[in-house]
């Protein structure tokens, strides 16, 4: 199981959309910004390539390999190709997500 990677302000600087985007792009990912309103749910699904789910704002729960992980601002989670997972926005705040995939 992949662990959540937390933003480290000491080494990464202040969290912002541009700084998080730069960090993901430096790893070779193409980044797309999404906003998911409260109540958004994604049923179990999988992707045809590896990806990173990064959260800029809000609270996002991802269930992968029967483990529920909660991502908050600055958190990033690796989702391997073909890994079945589901996701949902928690609370009353929209989630701003940077979805990163390899080209």
PEVENBEL-V578819 format. One record per residue. N is the residue number from 1. RES is the residue in one small letter. SS is DSSP state (hx for helix, st for strand, lp for the rest). PHI is phi in degrees with one decimal (* if undefined). Layout:
BEGIN
n | res | ss | phi
N | RES | SS | PHI
N | RES | SS | PHI
END
This chain:
BEGIN
n | res | ss | phi
1 | x | lp | *
2 | x | lp | -82.2
3 | x | lp | -88.6
4 | x | lp | -72.4
5 | x | st | -96.2
6 | x | lp | -95.5
7 | x | lp | -62.5
8 | x | lp | -115.4
9 | x | hx | -60.4
10 | x | hx | -64.9
11 | x | hx | -101.5
12 | x | hx | -97.8
13 | x | lp | 84.1
14 | x | lp | -63.1
15 | x | lp | -73.4
16 | x | lp | -150.5
17 | x | hx | -61.4
18 | x | hx | -67.6
19 | x | hx | -71.1
20 | x | hx | -67.7
21 | x | hx | -60.2
22 | x | hx | -59.6
23 | x | hx | -61.9
24 | x | hx | -70.0
25 | x | hx | -65.1
26 | x | hx | -64.0
27 | x | lp | -89.0
28 | x | lp | 92.5
29 | x | st | -95.4
30 | x | st | -96.7
31 | x | st | -113.1
32 | x | st | -125.1
33 | x | st | -93.8
34 | x | st | -129.9
35 | x | st | -121.7
36 | x | st | -112.0
37 | x | lp | -70.0
38 | x | lp | -52.6
39 | x | lp | 90.6
40 | x | lp | -65.2
41 | x | st | -134.8
42 | x | st | -115.4
43 | x | st | -65.7
44 | x | st | -51.9
45 | x | st | -158.7
46 | x | lp | -140.9
47 | x | lp | -117.7
48 | x | lp | -89.5
49 | x | lp | -154.0
50 | x | lp | -62.3
51 | x | st | -150.0
52 | x | st | -118.3
53 | x | st | -103.4
54 | x | st | -119.2
55 | x | st | -110.7
56 | x | st | -97.1
57 | x | st | -154.1
58 | x | lp | 87.8
59 | x | st | -134.6
60 | x | st | -128.2
61 | x | st | -102.1
62 | x | st | -119.2
63 | x | st | -108.1
64 | x | st | -140.4
65 | x | lp | 54.9
66 | x | lp | 62.8
67 | x | st | -118.0
68 | x | st | -90.6
69 | x | st | -121.7
70 | x | st | -108.4
71 | x | st | -103.5
72 | x | lp | -123.2
73 | x | lp | -49.8
74 | x | lp | 93.0
75 | x | lp | -88.2
76 | x | st | -140.5
77 | x | st | -133.5
78 | x | st | -81.1
79 | x | st | -117.6
80 | x | lp | -66.2
81 | x | lp | -51.2
82 | x | lp | 79.9
83 | x | lp | -80.2
84 | x | lp | -67.9
85 | x | st | -157.1
86 | x | st | -130.6
87 | x | st | -152.0
88 | x | st | -155.7
89 | x | st | -80.1
90 | x | st | -102.3
91 | x | lp | 82.2
92 | x | lp | -100.3
93 | x | lp | -104.8
94 | x | lp | -63.2
95 | x | st | -96.7
96 | x | st | -101.9
97 | x | st | -120.0
98 | x | st | -107.0
99 | x | st | -95.2
100 | x | st | -119.4
101 | x | st | -131.6
102 | x | st | -77.0
103 | x | lp | -68.2
END
